[in-house]
Every structure is written in structure tokens, then in C-alpha cells.
Amino acid sequence: MARILKTFSILLMRERTARTITAITSRTWSKARMVHTDLGSLTRYDETATSTDWQKKLTPEQYYVTREKGTELPFSGIYLNNTDEGTYHCVCCNSVLFSSDKKYNSGTGWPSFSEAYGTQGTDESNTNILRRPDNSLGCTGTEVICKECDAHLGHVFEDGPAPSGQRFCINSVSLTFRPS
């Protein structure tokens, strides 16, 4: 009986410690994300654009893909077979992301691009995309997000055409198209 009580008290102490650490971490993270009027926002997007505002602006499918990191069904996107000349923009913030001259048919079921709009050689600093490690599917991958609003766009793979060797596999619902 003494062993059971001792084990139970150890478990209770561990749980209290874990709750305290979680609470401290949560408060610290909240403070780090606060908007400072003298320095501007510490994030790339407007803090007033809450989850509810995105839900009002976007369709349920757009919200699922861009804000909840979902994926549209393969071969279902409206831009998969689009061959018109123009630019592809973020559906959330309207930033230019890709050009039609870098779009190609990869056969994967999603619009594919060999490079982002504004890329100069291997330099992507003038683009409106960011790469982020993604382990959500059980293997290491690279997520592509909008630099301006953190919208999930799709993923990038190293099996694309020369010279870049990249395949930006992007969800149609995360894009809008503007003809030239």
C-alpha cells in the first residue's frame, strides 16, 4: 500500500510540474506574439485577422487548406489544367506567388511550378513564399507558405525539371489567377 501511495504522489507531482511548465510556456509565447506599436508587429500578418475573419473571407475548402494545412483532392483543382498566361496569387492576401511561364504538368494531380515568382537563380529572398520543414505525413518534407499571411500553399519536392530541379506542388484553392 505504501508503494502505491508513493507512486501516486510522484505522478501527481509530475503532473503539477508539467502544468506549470505548460502555463509558463503559454504565457511566454503569448507575450512574444503581442503587437508592439513602436516596433510594428512581431508577426508577418495582421493580428486582428483572427480565425473567424478568415472563415468569413474564405470558402470552407479554402479555409481548410490555407489556414488548417489541408490538401485538396488530386486532379480536382481548377488551375491544374490552366494554360493561360498570367500570375498566380495567394487567395488570402493577394501576394504574387507563381508565374504561368514556370508552370508545368507534373502528372501528380496538383498545379506544379518549377520556381516561385521573383526567384533569381537560387535566391528566393525576393519571392512571397517561405519554406518550412514539415513532418506531418510521417516523413520529412518541405511545406510552402505565403510569406505575407502564413497561408499553407502546398509542398516543394526535389524531383522537378531542370534547371531548378524543384517541383512546387500547390493546391489550386490556395491560389487566384490573374491573366496577363
C-alpha positions in Angstrom: 0.0 0.0 0.0 2.9 2.3 0.8 4.4 1.7 -2.7 1.1 2.6 -4.3 0.8 5.9 -2.4 4.4 6.8 -3.1 3.9 6.1 -6.8 0.6 8.1 -6.9 2.2 11.1 -5.2 5.2 11.0 -7.6 2.7 11.0 -10.5 0.8 14.0 -9.0 4.0 16.0 -8.6 5.0 15.3 -12.2 1.6 16.4 -13.5 1.7 19.6 -11.4 5.2 20.4 -12.8 4.1 19.7 -16.4 1.1 22.0 -15.9 3.3 24.8 -14.5 5.8 24.5 -17.4 2.9 24.5 -19.9 1.4 27.6 -18.3 4.7 29.4 -18.3 5.5 28.5 -21.9 2.0 29.5 -23.0 2.3 32.9 -21.3 5.8 33.5 -22.8 4.6 32.6 -26.3 1.6 34.9 -25.9 3.8 37.8 -24.9 6.2 37.1 -27.8 3.3 37.3 -30.3 2.0 40.6 -28.9 1.9 43.6 -31.3 4.3 46.4 -30.3 3.2 49.8 -31.6 6.6 51.2 -31.6 8.2 48.3 -33.4 5.3 47.1 -35.5 4.0 43.5 -35.4 6.4 40.7 -34.5 4.5 38.5 -36.9 4.2 38.8 -40.7 0.4 39.2 -40.6 -2.1 41.5 -39.0 -3.0 40.2 -35.6 -6.6 41.4 -36.0 -7.2 38.9 -38.8 -8.5 36.2 -36.4 -9.6 32.7 -37.3 -13.2 33.9 -37.6 -12.2 36.7 -40.0 -10.5 34.1 -42.3 -13.6 31.9 -42.1 -15.7 34.9 -43.3 -13.4 35.7 -46.2 -12.7 32.2 -47.4 -14.8 29.3 -48.6 -14.7 26.3 -46.3 -12.3 24.4 -48.6 -10.0 27.5 -48.9 -10.0 27.8 -45.1 -9.3 24.1 -44.6 -6.3 24.2 -47.0 -4.8 27.6 -46.2 -5.4 28.0 -42.5 -5.6 24.4 -41.3 -2.9 23.0 -43.6 -5.2 20.7 -45.5 -4.8 19.4 -49.1 -7.4 19.4 -51.9 -8.1 16.1 -53.7 -5.7 15.3 -56.5 -6.9 16.2 -60.0 -9.7 18.3 -58.6 -8.2 21.8 -58.7 -9.4 24.5 -61.1 -5.9 25.5 -62.0 -4.5 22.0 -62.7 -5.0 22.3 -66.4 -4.9 26.1 -66.8 -2.6 27.1 -69.6 -3.4 30.8 -69.8 -0.6 33.3 -69.3 -0.6 35.3 -66.1 0.3 35.1 -62.4 -1.0 33.1 -59.5 -1.7 35.0 -56.3 -2.4 34.0 -52.7 -6.1 33.6 -52.1 -5.8 35.1 -48.6 -3.7 38.2 -49.1 -3.3 38.5 -52.9 0.5 38.4 -52.9 2.0 37.2 -56.2 3.4 33.7 -55.8 3.9 32.0 -59.2 4.1 32.8 -62.9 2.4 30.8 -65.6 5.7 30.6 -67.5 7.1 28.4 -64.7 4.0 26.1 -64.5 4.3 22.6 -66.0 2.3 19.3 -66.0 3.9 17.0 -63.4 1.2 14.4 -63.6 0.8 14.5 -59.8 -2.7 16.0 -59.7 -1.9 19.4 -58.4 -0.6 22.6 -60.2 3.2 22.4 -60.4 5.7 25.1 -60.7 9.5 24.9 -61.2 10.1 28.1 -59.2 8.4 30.9 -57.3 7.7 34.3 -58.8 10.7 36.6 -58.1 13.3 33.9 -57.9 16.7 34.9 -59.2 18.8 31.8 -59.8 18.7 30.0 -56.5 17.9 33.2 -54.5 14.3 33.2 -53.2 14.7 36.3 -51.0 12.5 38.4 -53.4 9.7 35.9 -53.5 6.5 35.8 -51.5 7.0 32.2 -50.3 8.7 30.6 -47.4 9.8 27.0 -46.9 9.1 25.3 -43.6 10.1 21.8 -42.5 7.0 19.5 -42.3 6.9 16.1 -40.7 3.1 15.8 -40.6 2.9 12.9 -43.0 5.3 10.7 -41.1 8.3 11.6 -43.3 10.4 14.8 -43.7 9.1 17.2 -46.3 9.1 20.9 -47.0 5.9 22.9 -46.7 5.4 26.1 -48.8 3.7 29.0 -47.1 2.9 32.6 -48.1 5.4 35.0 -46.7 2.8 37.7 -46.1 0.0 35.8 -44.4 1.3 32.3 -43.5 -1.2 30.6 -45.7 -0.4 27.0 -46.4 0.1 26.6 -50.2 1.4 23.1 -50.7 4.8 21.4 -50.7 8.1 21.5 -52.6 10.0 18.5 -53.8 13.4 17.9 -55.4 12.1 16.0 -58.4 11.2 18.9 -60.8 12.6 19.8 -64.2 16.0 21.4 -64.9 17.5 23.8 -64.2 16.0 24.2 -60.7 15.1 20.5 -60.2 12.2 21.6 -57.9 8.5 20.8 -58.1 6.3 23.2 -56.2 3.1 21.2 -55.8 0.5 23.8 -54.9 -3.2 23.5 -54.0 -5.5 25.3 -56.5 -7.8 26.5 -53.7 -4.9 28.4 -52.2 -4.5 30.5 -55.4 -6.3 33.0 -57.6 -5.2 33.6 -61.2 -4.8 36.9 -62.9 -4.4 36.7 -66.7 -1.7 38.8 -68.4 
